[in-house]
Amino acid sequence: MILRRVLVAAALLAVAIPAAAGERVHRLALQISDDSQEKMDTVLGNAANVARYYSGKGEEVEIRIVAFHGGLNMLRTDKSPVAERMKSTAASLPNVTFVACHNTIERMAEHEGKKPEEIPLFPGVKVVPSGVVELIELGEQGWTIVRP
C-alpha cells in the first residue's frame, strides 16, 4: 500500500514538473533612486524592451519599478520629468508595476512642509514601507534586480 502511494506520487510529480517548467514567469525589479531624467528614461526603456522581448517569445514577464530617494520624483505627478512617458508606459504595459517608498515620501513631505498623503503619485502606484527592503525581499524571492 505504501509502495503504491509512493509510485503514484512519483508519477504525478513527473507529470507536473515539465508543465510547471514551461509556465515559468520571468521577474525583473528595476531600481530608480536617482533624480535624473536620463536614468528614469533608461528604466522605462528597459522595462519596455524586456516586456517586448518576452512577449515576442510568448513568455510571461512581471516587472516592478521600485522608486526611492530622488528616483521617487519619477512617480510624482507634480515633479516627474518623464510624466508623459510614465502615462504611456502604464497604459501600454500592464505587466509593469510602479512601487514607491513610503520612507522617501515621508522625508519629501517633511522637506516640502506637507503631509505624506499630499505627495501626488500617478494612479496605480503601490506604496511600500521601504523601497530598499522591497528590493531585498524581491531578491530573496528570486527576482532579478537591476539598477540601470
C-alpha positions in Angstrom: 0.0 0.0 0.0 2.8 2.5 0.9 4.8 1.5 -2.2 1.7 2.1 -4.4 1.2 5.6 -2.8 4.9 6.4 -3.4 4.7 5.3 -7.1 1.5 7.3 -7.6 3.1 10.4 -6.1 6.2 10.0 -8.2 4.2 9.6 -11.4 2.2 12.8 -10.5 5.3 14.7 -9.8 6.9 13.6 -13.1 3.9 14.9 -15.0 3.7 18.2 -13.0 7.4 19.2 -13.3 7.5 19.7 -17.1 4.2 21.6 -17.1 5.5 24.0 -14.4 8.8 24.5 -16.1 7.1 25.6 -19.3 5.0 28.1 -17.4 7.9 30.0 -15.8 7.3 33.7 -15.2 10.3 35.9 -15.5 10.5 38.5 -12.8 12.5 41.8 -13.0 12.8 44.6 -10.5 14.3 47.8 -11.7 15.6 50.3 -9.2 15.4 54.0 -9.6 17.0 56.1 -6.9 18.4 59.0 -8.9 16.6 62.2 -9.7 17.9 62.1 -13.2 15.7 62.2 -16.3 18.2 60.2 -18.2 18.1 57.4 -15.6 14.3 57.5 -15.5 14.2 57.2 -19.3 16.6 54.3 -19.1 14.5 52.5 -16.5 11.3 52.9 -18.5 13.1 51.9 -21.7 14.5 48.8 -20.1 11.0 47.8 -18.9 9.6 48.3 -22.4 12.4 46.3 -24.0 12.2 43.4 -21.6 8.4 43.3 -21.9 8.6 43.3 -25.7 11.3 40.7 -25.7 9.4 38.1 -23.6 6.1 38.9 -25.3 7.8 38.2 -28.7 8.8 34.8 -27.3 5.3 34.1 -26.0 6.7 34.1 -22.4 5.4 35.9 -19.4 7.3 38.6 -17.5 6.4 40.6 -14.4 8.3 43.9 -13.9 8.4 46.1 -10.9 9.9 49.6 -10.9 10.9 50.4 -7.4 11.5 54.1 -6.7 13.1 55.7 -3.7 15.3 58.7 -2.8 15.4 61.1 -5.7 14.0 58.5 -8.0 10.6 58.9 -6.4 10.2 62.1 -8.4 9.6 59.8 -11.4 6.3 58.7 -9.8 5.1 62.2 -8.7 2.5 63.9 -10.9 3.8 67.3 -9.9 7.6 66.7 -10.5 8.1 63.9 -12.9 10.4 64.9 -15.8 9.1 61.8 -17.6 5.4 62.3 -16.9 4.1 61.6 -20.5 6.3 58.5 -20.8 5.0 57.3 -17.4 1.4 57.6 -18.6 2.1 55.7 -21.8 4.1 53.0 -20.1 1.4 52.5 -17.5 -1.2 52.3 -20.3 0.7 50.0 -22.7 2.5 47.7 -20.3 0.0 46.1 -17.8 2.8 43.8 -16.6 4.7 46.7 -15.1 4.0 47.8 -11.6 5.3 51.0 -10.1 6.4 51.0 -6.4 7.1 54.0 -4.2 9.0 54.1 -0.9 6.9 55.4 2.0 10.1 56.4 3.9 11.0 58.7 1.0 7.5 60.0 0.7 7.7 61.0 4.4 11.1 62.7 4.0 9.9 64.6 0.9 6.7 65.7 2.6 8.5 66.9 5.7 11.0 68.8 3.5 8.2 70.4 1.5 6.0 71.2 4.5 3.3 68.7 3.5 1.7 65.6 4.9 2.7 62.3 3.2 -0.7 61.9 1.7 -0.3 65.3 0.0 2.6 64.0 -2.2 0.8 63.3 -5.5 1.6 60.0 -7.2 0.5 58.6 -10.5 -2.6 56.4 -10.3 -1.9 52.8 -9.6 1.4 53.4 -7.8 1.8 50.9 -5.0 3.4 52.3 -1.8 5.6 50.0 0.3 7.2 50.8 3.7 10.7 50.8 2.3 12.0 50.7 -1.3 15.3 49.1 -0.3 13.5 46.4 1.8 11.2 45.8 -1.1 14.2 45.1 -3.3 15.8 42.8 -0.7 12.7 40.8 -0.4 12.1 40.5 -4.1 15.7 39.3 -4.4 15.1 36.7 -1.8 12.0 35.6 -3.8 14.2 35.0 -6.8 13.6 38.3 -8.7 16.4 39.7 -10.8 17.3 43.2 -9.6 18.8 45.7 -12.0 19.9 49.2 -11.3 20.5 51.0 -14.6 
